[in-house]
Amino acid sequence: MRRFFKSYVHLIDTINRRLAQYGAYLVLVIMAIGSLEVFLRNLFNSPTIWAWEFSSMLLVIYIAIAGGYTMLMDGHIRMDLFYERFSPRKQAVIDIVFVFLFFFYMGMLTWHLSTIAGDSFSIKEHSFSAWAPPLYPIKILLPIATFMTLLQGVAKLIRDFNTILGYEAL
């Protein structure tokens, strides 16, 4: 059973790490689009109709896939007034107590975003702008990203139980 948990944690960590590595390139694309827009607008007086909206769409994807990686790196904020003074075992107990709030929130968010994505896909939703790009691909990615964050939370829970039981780190 311990081997299964170790495999699960490794798999989810790897997926979220890879998503973040590839997602980091989105920042470069967003910067390039923004630079192109500034260049075209200021030097040639020829602004684009798509740059702002496309950059916003890429930023949504970037932020969504960063959730699981931030959980992996233990980068989400918390009140550290007392927490940092506790032993790793006590920290794990506190994390286990509060992880169920996380599961509830992320579960509801994933479910709600899945409903929105399904509705958007069923009507092949497009933006109301002049460019009118499809919105449903992005709306489909959002529940997938929140689900990956949820799975990373399960991996964190496994690590916390591992710490409490005194096993070696996964």
N, C-alpha and C positions, 0 to 999 in steps of 0.2 A: 504494500500500500504506500509506503514511504517513497518507493521508486516512482510510482505513479504521480505523486504530488511533486516530486523533484522534476519529473519530465514536464508536467503541466506548467510549473513556474518557469522553467527554462524556455518552453515554447512561447508563452505569453510575453515574457521579457524580450525574447528575440523579435517577435512580431512588432511589439511597440517600439523597440529600439530601431528597427529597420524603417518603420513608418516615419519616425522622427528624423532619421537620417535623410530619407528621400524628401520628406516634407520641408526640411531646412532649405532645400534648393528653391522652394516656392518663394522664399524671401528674396532671392536673387532675381527671380522672374518678376516679382512685384516691383522691385527697385528698377529693373530694366524698363518695365512698362511705364512707371512714373517718370523716369528720365526721358524716355521717348516722347511722352506727352508734353513735358516741359519744353523739350527741344523743338518739337513741331509747333507748339502753341506760340512760343516766344520768338523763334527765329524765322519761321515761315508763316506765322499767323494762320495756322491750319490745325486747329485742335481736332482730336479724335472724338468720336461718339461712344467708343467702347472702352477706353482705357480705365476710367474710374470704376465702372461697373465690373469689369473683368478683374481688376486689382482687388476689389472688395470681395468678389467670389473666391479668389485664391486665398485671401486672408482668412476667410471663414473656414476653409479647408485646413489651413495651417494651424489655426487655433484649435479646431476640433481634434485633429490628430495629436496635438501636443498634450492633451489631457492624460492619456495613458502613459506617455513618457514622463510627464511630470510626476505622476503617481509612482512610477518605477524609481525615479531619482529622489523620491521623498521631498519633492519641491513644493507641494501645496502648503499654504499657510496654516498655522495653528497658533494658539496662544501658548507661547513658550515660557511664560512666567515661572511655572513650576515644572513643566514637562521635561525640560532639559536637565534638571537636577536629579531626575529619577534614574534608576538603573535600567538597562535595556529590557529586563524582564518586566518591570513595572510599566515601562513605556508600552510594551506589547500588550499588557492587560488593558491599559487605557485605550489603545488603538482598537482592540477587539470590542470593547464596550461601545465605542462610537462608530465602528464600521457598519453597524446595522442601519444607522441613519444615512450613511453614504449609500448603502445598497438600496434603501428605499428611494432616495432621491434619484440616483442614477437609473434605477429600474423604471421609475415613473417617467423620467426624462427620455429614456430610450423608447419606451412604449409610446409616449406622446409624439416624439419625432418620427417614429415608424408610421404612425397614423397620418401625420402630415406628409411624409414622403410618399405613402401609398396614394393619398388623394392627389398629390402633385403629379405623380407618374400616370395616374389614370386619366388625367386631362391633358397630359403633356404640357404642363405649365411653362409659360414663357414670361419674361419680364415685360413690363409695360413701357419700357424705354424705347427710344427710336431704334436702337440696335436689336432689342428683343431677343436676347439669348435664352436658351432653355434653362429653367431653374431646377427641374426635377433631378438632374444628375447630382447636383450639390445637396439637394434635400435628401437624396438617397444615401449619400456619404455621411451625413450627420448622425443618424441612428447607428450606423456601423462604427463610427468613431466613439460614440458614447458607450456602445457595447464593449468596445475594446478597453475603454477606461474601467468599465464595470469588471471585466475579466481580470484586469490588472489589480483591482481591489481584492478579488478572490485570491490572487497570488500573494498579495500583501497579508491577507488573513492567514494563509498557510504559513508564511514566514513568521508571523507573530506567534502562532501556535507552536511552531518549531522552536522559537526563542524561549517560550514559556516552559516547554518540555525539556529544554537544555540540550537539544541536538545541535550538531554543527550547522553552520549557516548554509542555506540553499543557494 
